[in-house]
C-alpha cells in the first residue's frame, strides 16, 4: 500500500468520525444518566360503614348486616358514616331502619337510613304497598299492655246488638296484622307507662285500612296477641289474609247483613 492511499484512508476515517460526532450531537445521542422517579404521595385511608348484605327498605339494620371497609379519605363523602375510636357498630345501627335499598359493599349514607328518633321513621318501617293506620285502644283491649311493637295481632270488633236483655256480638275482623307502634313509640314499651296507652298503629293493606275504618265506626275494637310464628287463623286453619276482603258482619233489626270495607251494606 503506497503512502497516498494510506493518507486518503486516514482522512476518510477522520471525516467519518467527525460526521458521527455531529450527528450524535444533533439527535441528542448518548446515554443519559438515569433519573430517580418521584415517589407518589401516600394515599390516606379511612374506614366507612358499608352494607355487608342487601338491605331492603323498611328493614331494621343489624350489626351483622354492615361492616367497616377501607376507603380513600379523598373519596369519602360527608354523608358516609366514618369509623371513630369511641363508637361501635352496634351503637351506630341501634334504632336504624333502611329508607332506600343498598347492595353489598355500598356505603351506608344518612340519606338511605333513618333513626327511630328522626322524622320519616314511621314511613321507612312500612313495607311497600302497605299503610299505617291507628286505632283507639284501652289497656284491656291490648292484652293488658303486653302487646308491643312488631308483635302480630288479630283485630276483633264488638257490637251491642240488643238492650233488653243486653246482648253483644264479637267477631274477628282481620288476622295476623303487624303492630308498628304503641302510641308514638315504635321501639321499647318502657318509654311510656302502660296506663297511658291511647292508640296502636298497625301495618295493613289499603283494603284492610278501609275495613278498620268501617269497623271503628260500628263498635269497639280490641286486639288479641298471636304466638310467635303463628300464621294461621284461629277458626279455620287457613293462612292469614283470608279476611282481607273488608267484610264485617252487622246485625240490624234482627237481620244479618254484611258491610264492605267502604261502609256500604250488602
Secondary structure as GFF3:
##gff-version 3
##sequence-region A 1 266
A	DSSP	alpha_helix	3	26	.	.	.	ID=ss1
A	DSSP	beta_strand	45	51	.	.	.	ID=ss2
A	DSSP	three_ten_helix	63	65	.	.	.	ID=ss3
A	DSSP	beta_strand	66	72	.	.	.	ID=ss4
A	DSSP	three_ten_helix	73	75	.	.	.	ID=ss5
A	DSSP	alpha_helix	89	93	.	.	.	ID=ss6
A	DSSP	beta_strand	96	98	.	.	.	ID=ss7
A	DSSP	beta_strand	113	115	.	.	.	ID=ss8
A	DSSP	alpha_helix	121	125	.	.	.	ID=ss9
A	DSSP	beta_strand	130	136	.	.	.	ID=ss10
A	DSSP	three_ten_helix	140	145	.	.	.	ID=ss11
A	DSSP	beta_strand	152	163	.	.	.	ID=ss12
A	DSSP	beta_strand	166	182	.	.	.	ID=ss13
A	DSSP	three_ten_helix	189	191	.	.	.	ID=ss14
A	DSSP	three_ten_helix	194	196	.	.	.	ID=ss15
A	DSSP	beta_strand	199	205	.	.	.	ID=ss16
A	DSSP	alpha_helix	206	218	.	.	.	ID=ss17
A	DSSP	beta_strand	220	225	.	.	.	ID=ss18
A	DSSP	beta_strand	248	252	.	.	.	ID=ss19
A	DSSP	beta_strand	255	259	.	.	.	ID=ss20
###
